[in-house]
Amino acid sequence: MNSAEKQLAILLEFGKVINKTKSLDDVLESMANFARDILQADRCSIFIYDKNKDELWSKVAHEVHPIRITAKRGLAGYAALSKETQIVVDAYNDYRFNREVDKATGYLTHTILSVPLLDNQENTIGVFQALNKKQGIFTNVDAELLLLISNYAASAIENAILYDKLRDTQTKIINKLASAAEFKDQETSKHTKRVGLYSALLAEKYGLSQEDIAKIELAAPMHDAGKIGIADKILLKPDKLSKNEFEMMKTHTQLGHDLLFDEENEYLKAAALIALEHHEKWDGTGYPHGKKGEEISIFGRIVAIADVFDALISVRPYKEPWSFEKAHTLLNENSGTHFDPALIALFNENIEKIHTIYQELKD
């Protein structure tokens, strides 16, 4: 088999491995394992380059806890800053080698192959490194093979970085929307954070995916975003609302949905659904649509519990805060009528964790 055929065969085999994995961490772990095996190395590491600190931190490192090292020393640093492949045949007799890493990890390095990971603009985003060739030394052929694998790694990391930046931007926007509703309703950010954390805990115990847990934690604090469209004379009234005033207040669910909904953004779609459904009741007597039981989304059923509980233990213009115990009792009294009984059971099973959240974010 000639060199081109060998490279194609390796890429095809590598593609099969990568297609079996989904998360970035799993993909990079698979890449490191594949590189170690194909290069006959003792271990491999994938470093991410932090340009602001001029440091490298190990995203993946075989048999070593994550480490952070300066990019100004060592083979990984040379590869990152020079954007060139580095090969070392005798580490302790090479001026580029940083012995401090071996001291910190307890490892004895002999041979090294370091390849820079570059983005589409040829900027360094990391380094792929193989250590201690099992037989002989790393060669230019090994470097070519690692470069092939590194192209996949660089693409995966670059996409993850872009996704994280997008998610951070979305999170900031979403939090600002929640803050706007808090400001008008004279609620505190601690209330909305607690609702998010209670909801995430219940979602986890219910068995939702990590993706849905993240969604509900971020989206739950916006459940009352629609109150931004309710007149202050109603929203801040210290007395009981009249029938007409209450009907106006109820519109905040639909207003919140319409404000937040975005077909292309999963977080905003979740937030819109929660805003719409968090006043629906298990027995069908809630609003705005009188949904019953599992007609109400799991997000809506979870946030209904978290919101009512925290509203009871919080100060409002029309009431003093209830005690933690009294609010907990009311939830149980309304299990099967207002609230999903299965979720109330989970709430009860995790009451100590709920109490910890309450104490840590107490007003």
JORA-V187886 format. One record per residue. N is the residue number from 1. RES is the residue in three letters. SS is DSSP state (a for helix, b for strand, c for the rest). PSI is psi in radians with two decimals (NA if undefined). D_CENTER is the distance of its C-alpha to the mean C-alpha in Angstrom with 2 decimals. Layout:
<<N & RES & SS & PSI & D_CENTER> <N & RES & SS & PSI & D_CENTER>>
This chain:
<<1 & MET & c & 2.19 & 44.53> <2 & ASN & c & 3.06 & 44.34> <3 & SER & a & -0.77 & 41.48> <4 & ALA & a & -0.73 & 40.09> <5 & GLU & a & -0.69 & 40.30> <6 & LYS & a & -0.75 & 38.58> <7 & GLN & a & -0.72 & 35.68> <8 & LEU & a & -0.75 & 35.37> <9 & ALA & a & -0.70 & 35.50> <10 & ILE & a & -0.75 & 32.75> <11 & LEU & a & -0.70 & 30.49> <12 & LEU & a & -0.76 & 31.19> <13 & GLU & a & -0.69 & 30.45> <14 & PHE & a & -0.69 & 27.26> <15 & GLY & a & -0.67 & 26.19> <16 & LYS & a & -0.72 & 26.76> <17 & VAL & a & -0.83 & 24.56> <18 & ILE & a & -0.61 & 21.60> <19 & ASN & a & -0.28 & 21.99> <20 & LYS & c & -0.15 & 21.40> <21 & THR & c & 2.75 & 17.82> <22 & LYS & c & -0.93 & 14.67> <23 & SER & c & 2.75 & 11.52> <24 & LEU & a & -0.78 & 11.97> <25 & ASP & a & -0.74 & 12.57> <26 & ASP & a & -0.69 & 15.08> <27 & VAL & a & -0.82 & 16.69> <28 & LEU & a & -0.65 & 17.31> <29 & GLU & a & -0.73 & 18.58> <30 & SER & a & -0.70 & 20.86> <31 & MET & a & -0.78 & 22.07> <32 & ALA & a & -0.73 & 22.95> <33 & ASN & a & -0.76 & 24.76> <34 & PHE & a & -0.77 & 26.60> <35 & ALA & a & -0.75 & 27.68> <36 & ARG & a & -0.75 & 28.92> <37 & ASP & a & -0.77 & 30.97> <38 & ILE & a & -0.52 & 32.40> <39 & LEU & a & -0.12 & 33.34> <40 & GLN & c & 0.79 & 34.64> <41 & ALA & b & 2.83 & 32.76> <42 & ASP & b & -0.69 & 32.12> <43 & ARG & b & 2.82 & 28.47> <44 & CYS & b & 2.72 & 26.01> <45 & SER & b & 2.56 & 23.22> <46 & ILE & b & 2.05 & 20.76> <47 & PHE & b & 2.53 & 20.27> <48 & ILE & b & 2.36 & 18.11> <49 & TYR & b & 2.16 & 20.37> <50 & ASP & b & 1.74 & 19.61> <51 & LYS & c & -0.67 & 22.33> <52 & ASN & c & -0.67 & 22.34> <53 & LYS & c & -0.09 & 23.10> <54 & ASP & c & 0.83 & 24.91> <55 & GLU & b & 2.81 & 23.18> <56 & LEU & b & 2.35 & 21.79> <57 & TRP & b & 2.47 & 19.18> <58 & SER & b & 1.91 & 19.08> <59 & LYS & b & -0.66 & 16.00> <60 & VAL & b & 2.34 & 18.27> <61 & ALA & b & 2.00 & 21.57> <62 & HIS & c & 2.20 & 23.93> <63 & GLU & c & 0.35 & 25.22> <64 & VAL & c & 2.44 & 24.01> <65 & HIS & c & 2.69 & 21.34> <66 & PRO & c & 2.36 & 19.11> <67 & ILE & c & 2.74 & 21.46> <68 & ARG & b & 2.21 & 21.68> <69 & ILE & b & 2.72 & 25.00> <70 & THR & b & 2.55 & 26.88> <71 & ALA & c & -0.04 & 27.38> <72 & LYS & c & -0.14 & 30.97> <73 & ARG & c & 2.76 & 32.16> <74 & GLY & a & 2.85 & 31.93> <75 & LEU & a & -0.70 & 31.80> <76 & ALA & a & -0.71 & 28.10> <77 & GLY & a & -0.76 & 28.77> <78 & TYR & a & -0.75 & 31.86> <79 & ALA & a & -0.70 & 30.07> <80 & ALA & a & -0.81 & 27.31> <81 & LEU & a & -0.58 & 29.85> <82 & SER & a & -0.33 & 32.66> <83 & LYS & c & 0.51 & 30.54> <84 & GLU & c & 2.62 & 33.03> <85 & THR & c & 2.43 & 33.07> <86 & GLN & b & 2.25 & 34.37> <87 & ILE & b & 2.28 & 36.48> <88 & VAL & b & 2.27 & 37.93> <89 & VAL & c & -0.31 & 40.70> <90 & ASP & c & 1.62 & 41.38> <91 & ALA & a & -0.81 & 38.57> <92 & TYR & a & -0.07 & 40.75> <93 & ASN & a & 0.36 & 43.34> <94 & ASP & c & 2.20 & 40.98> <95 & TYR & c & -0.37 & 40.54> <96 & ARG & c & -0.31 & 37.01> <97 & PHE & c & 2.38 & 35.75> <98 & ASN & c & 1.82 & 34.01> <99 & ARG & a & -0.33 & 35.38> <100 & GLU & a & -0.53 & 33.17> <101 & VAL & a & -0.75 & 30.25> <102 & ASP & a & -0.70 & 32.57> <103 & LYS & a & -0.69 & 33.69> <104 & ALA & a & -0.58 & 30.20> <105 & THR & a & -0.28 & 29.21> <106 & GLY & c & 0.31 & 32.68> <107 & TYR & c & 2.67 & 32.75> <108 & LEU & c & 1.89 & 35.83> <109 & THR & c & 2.37 & 35.20> <110 & HIS & c & -1.01 & 38.02> <111 & THR & c & 2.59 & 36.89> <112 & ILE & b & 2.47 & 33.88> <113 & LEU & b & 2.05 & 32.57> <114 & SER & b & 2.25 & 29.96> <115 & VAL & b & 2.26 & 28.80> <116 & PRO & b & 2.55 & 26.90> <117 & LEU & b & 2.10 & 23.89> <118 & LEU & b & 2.53 & 24.56> <119 & ASP & c & -2.99 & 22.86> <120 & ASN & c & -0.32 & 24.92> <121 & GLN & c & 0.22 & 26.55> <122 & GLU & c & 0.45 & 27.59> <123 & ASN & c & 2.49 & 25.43> <124 & THR & b & 2.23 & 24.31> <125 & ILE & b & -0.10 & 20.62> <126 & GLY & b & -2.98 & 21.29> <127 & VAL & b & 2.39 & 23.91> <128 & PHE & b & 2.15 & 24.56> <129 & GLN & b & 2.38 & 27.05> <130 & ALA & b & 2.45 & 29.34> <131 & LEU & b & 2.48 & 31.55> <132 & ASN & b & 1.43 & 34.96> <133 & LYS & b & 2.28 & 36.48> <134 & LYS & c & -0.56 & 38.07> <135 & GLN & c & 2.12 & 41.30> <136 & GLY & c & -2.60 & 42.55> <137 & ILE & c & 2.85 & 40.46> <138 & PHE & c & 2.45 & 37.79> <139 & THR & c & 3.08 & 39.53> <140 & ASN & a & -0.55 & 39.03> <141 & VAL & a & -0.74 & 38.49> <142 & ASP & a & -0.73 & 35.59> <143 & ALA & a & -0.71 & 34.21> <144 & GLU & a & -0.72 & 34.50> <145 & LEU & a & -0.76 & 32.67> <146 & LEU & a & -0.59 & 29.77> <147 & LEU & a & -0.69 & 29.69> <148 & LEU & a & -0.85 & 29.39> <149 & ILE & a & -0.66 & 26.37> <150 & SER & a & -0.52 & 24.90> <151 & ASN & a & -0.69 & 25.02> <152 & TYR & a & -0.78 & 22.49> <153 & ALA & a & -0.79 & 20.28> <154 & ALA & a & -0.75 & 20.60> <155 & SER & a & -0.75 & 19.78> <156 & ALA & a & -0.77 & 16.61> <157 & ILE & a & -0.75 & 15.45> <158 & GLU & a & -0.76 & 16.68> <159 & ASN & a & -0.68 & 14.90> <160 & ALA & a & -0.71 & 11.50> <161 & ILE & a & -0.78 & 12.52> <162 & LEU & a & -0.71 & 13.68> <163 & TYR & a & -0.74 & 10.65> <164 & ASP & a & -0.72 & 8.55> <165 & LYS & a & -0.74 & 11.66> <166 & LEU & a & -0.77 & 11.94> <167 & ARG & a & -0.69 & 8.59> <168 & ASP & a & -0.73 & 9.65> <169 & THR & a & -0.77 & 13.02> <170 & GLN & a & -0.72 & 12.18> <171 & THR & a & -0.76 & 10.49> <172 & LYS & a & -0.75 & 13.70> <173 & ILE & a & -0.79 & 15.91> <174 & ILE & a & -0.75 & 14.63> <175 & ASN & a & -0.60 & 15.05> <176 & LYS & a & -0.64 & 18.45> <177 & LEU & a & -0.75 & 19.48> <178 & ALA & a & -0.71 & 18.81> <179 & SER & a & -0.61 & 20.78> <180 & ALA & a & -0.73 & 23.58> <181 & ALA & a & -0.70 & 24.13> <182 & GLU & a & -0.77 & 24.11> <183 & PHE & a & -0.75 & 26.67> <184 & LYS & a & -0.60 & 29.00> <185 & ASP & a & 0.02 & 28.77> <186 & GLN & c & 0.50 & 29.15> <187 & GLU & c & 2.92 & 26.11> <188 & THR & c & 2.73 & 24.00> <189 & SER & a & -0.43 & 20.37> <190 & LYS & a & -0.65 & 20.44> <191 & HIS & a & -0.86 & 21.40> <192 & THR & a & -0.59 & 18.55> <193 & LYS & a & -0.72 & 15.99> <194 & ARG & a & -0.74 & 17.83> <195 & VAL & a & -0.73 & 17.78> <196 & GLY & a & -0.74 & 14.00> <197 & LEU & a & -0.71 & 13.84> <198 & TYR & a & -0.78 & 16.83> <199 & SER & a & -0.74 & 15.43> <200 & ALA & a & -0.69 & 12.21> <201 & LEU & a & -0.82 & 14.70> <202 & LEU & a & -0.68 & 17.10> <203 & ALA & a & -0.72 & 14.70> <204 & GLU & a & -0.82 & 13.86> <205 & LYS & a & -0.46 & 17.60> <206 & TYR & a & -0.35 & 18.58> <207 & GLY & c & 0.33 & 16.83> <208 & LEU & c & 2.80 & 14.34> <209 & SER & c & 2.81 & 11.81> <210 & GLN & a & -0.60 & 8.28> <211 & GLU & a & -0.76 & 7.61> <212 & ASP & a & -0.58 & 10.22> <213 & ILE & a & -0.77 & 9.21> <214 & ALA & a & -0.69 & 6.10> <215 & LYS & a & -0.83 & 8.87> <216 & ILE & a & -0.58 & 11.49> <217 & GLU & a & -0.68 & 10.15> <218 & LEU & a & -0.64 & 9.87> <219 & ALA & a & -0.55 & 12.96> <220 & ALA & a & -0.70 & 15.22> <221 & PRO & c & -0.24 & 16.30> <222 & MET & c & 0.22 & 17.91> <223 & HIS & c & -0.52 & 20.14> <224 & ASP & c & 0.40 & 23.19> <225 & ALA & a & -0.52 & 22.65> <226 & GLY & a & -0.26 & 25.91> <227 & LYS & a & -0.25 & 27.91> <228 & ILE & a & -0.33 & 28.08> <229 & GLY & a & 0.13 & 30.78> <230 & ILE & c & 2.36 & 32.80> <231 & ALA & c & 2.47 & 35.88> <232 & ASP & a & -0.60 & 35.86> <233 & LYS & a & -0.41 & 39.10> <234 & ILE & a & -0.82 & 37.34> <235 & LEU & a & -0.65 & 33.93> <236 & LEU & c & 0.18 & 35.46> <237 & LYS & c & 2.22 & 38.57> <238 & PRO & c & -0.23 & 39.39> <239 & ASP & c & 3.05 & 41.44> <240 & LYS & c & 2.43 & 40.86> <241 & LEU & c & 2.54 & 40.22> <242 & SER & c & 2.97 & 43.03> <243 & LYS & a & -0.78 & 42.62> <244 & ASN & a & -0.70 & 42.27> <245 & GLU & a & -0.69 & 39.82> <246 & PHE & a & -0.65 & 37.64> <247 & GLU & a & -0.66 & 37.76> <248 & MET & a & -0.73 & 36.56> <249 & MET & a & -0.68 & 33.75> <250 & LYS & a & -0.40 & 32.60> <251 & THR & c & -0.18 & 32.05> <252 & HIS & a & -0.39 & 28.91> <253 & THR & a & -0.83 & 26.98> <254 & GLN & a & -0.67 & 28.17> <255 & LEU & a & -0.75 & 27.94> <256 & GLY & a & -0.75 & 24.27> <257 & HIS & a & -0.85 & 23.64> <258 & ASP & a & -0.59 & 25.71> <259 & LEU & a & -0.72 & 24.10> <260 & LEU & a & -0.48 & 20.47> <261 & PHE & c & 2.30 & 20.91> <262 & ASP & c & 2.04 & 19.97> <263 & GLU & c & -0.53 & 20.56> <264 & GLU & c & -0.03 & 18.37> <265 & ASN & c & 1.96 & 15.17> <266 & GLU & a & -0.59 & 13.35> <267 & TYR & a & -0.75 & 11.82> <268 & LEU & a & -0.58 & 15.36> <269 & LYS & a & -0.75 & 16.99> <270 & ALA & a & -0.75 & 15.26> <271 & ALA & a & -0.70 & 16.24> <272 & ALA & a & -0.73 & 19.71> <273 & LEU & a & -0.74 & 20.21> <274 & ILE & a & -0.78 & 19.40> <275 & ALA & a & -0.69 & 21.72> <276 & LEU & a & -0.65 & 24.38> <277 & GLU & a & -0.05 & 24.34> <278 & HIS & c & -0.12 & 23.61> <279 & HIS & c & 0.12 & 27.40> <280 & GLU & c & 2.68 & 28.38> <281 & LYS & c & 2.62 & 30.01> <282 & TRP & c & -0.61 & 30.26> <283 & ASP & c & 0.05 & 34.05> <284 & GLY & c & 0.13 & 33.93> <285 & THR & c & 0.14 & 35.31> <286 & GLY & c & -2.96 & 32.31> <287 & TYR & c & 2.81 & 31.72> <288 & PRO & c & -0.23 & 31.46> <289 & HIS & c & 0.05 & 32.25> <290 & GLY & c & 0.60 & 33.31> <291 & LYS & c & 2.69 & 30.92> <292 & LYS & c & 2.49 & 31.53> <293 & GLY & a & -2.30 & 29.73> <294 & GLU & a & 0.10 & 27.20> <295 & GLU & a & -0.50 & 28.11> <296 & ILE & c & 2.34 & 25.51> <297 & SER & c & 2.72 & 21.94> <298 & ILE & a & -0.58 & 19.95> <299 & PHE & a & -0.80 & 17.68> <300 & GLY & a & -0.70 & 20.96> <301 & ARG & a & -0.66 & 22.46> <302 & ILE & a & -0.86 & 19.69> <303 & VAL & a & -0.49 & 19.52> <304 & ALA & a & -0.75 & 23.35> <305 & ILE & a & -0.87 & 23.52> <306 & ALA & a & -0.71 & 21.00> <307 & ASP & a & -0.83 & 22.68> <308 & VAL & a & -0.79 & 26.23> <309 & PHE & a & -0.85 & 25.78> <310 & ASP & a & -0.52 & 24.38> <311 & ALA & a & -0.64 & 26.90> <312 & LEU & a & -0.67 & 29.64> <313 & ILE & c & 0.08 & 28.84> <314 & SER & c & 2.70 & 28.45> <315 & VAL & c & 2.40 & 31.34> <316 & ARG & b & 2.78 & 32.30> <317 & PRO & c & -0.45 & 35.32> <318 & TYR & c & 0.05 & 37.08> <319 & LYS & b & 2.80 & 36.40> <320 & GLU & c & 2.77 & 35.85> <321 & PRO & c & 2.50 & 32.81> <322 & TRP & c & 2.84 & 33.29> <323 & SER & c & 2.75 & 32.91> <324 & PHE & a & -0.76 & 29.89> <325 & GLU & a & -0.72 & 32.32> <326 & LYS & a & -0.71 & 34.01> <327 & ALA & a & -0.70 & 30.80> <328 & HIS & a & -0.71 & 29.78> <329 & THR & a & -0.73 & 33.27> <330 & LEU & a & -0.68 & 33.06> <331 & LEU & a & -0.80 & 29.96> <332 & ASN & a & -0.62 & 31.95> <333 & GLU & a & -0.44 & 35.03> <334 & ASN & c & 0.23 & 33.21> <335 & SER & b & 2.23 & 31.55> <336 & GLY & c & -0.22 & 32.72> <337 & THR & c & -1.22 & 33.87> <338 & HIS & c & -0.71 & 31.17> <339 & PHE & b & 2.64 & 28.28> <340 & ASP & c & 2.06 & 27.15> <341 & PRO & a & -0.55 & 28.96> <342 & ALA & a & -0.65 & 26.51> <343 & LEU & a & -0.61 & 23.72> <344 & ILE & a & -0.66 & 26.22> <345 & ALA & a & -0.72 & 27.01> <346 & LEU & a & -0.67 & 23.39> <347 & PHE & a & -0.81 & 23.42> <348 & ASN & a & -0.73 & 26.65> <349 & GLU & a & -0.44 & 25.49> <350 & ASN & c & 0.49 & 22.65> <351 & ILE & a & -0.55 & 24.71> <352 & GLU & a & -0.69 & 24.56> <353 & LYS & a & -0.65 & 20.77> <354 & ILE & a & -0.77 & 21.19> <355 & HIS & a & -0.64 & 23.94> <356 & THR & a & -0.78 & 21.95> <357 & ILE & a & -0.78 & 19.35> <358 & TYR & a & -0.78 & 22.46> <359 & GLN & a & -0.73 & 24.20> <360 & GLU & a & -0.46 & 21.46> <361 & LEU & c & 0.57 & 20.99> <362 & LYS & c & 2.45 & 24.59> <363 & ASP & c & NA & 26.31>>
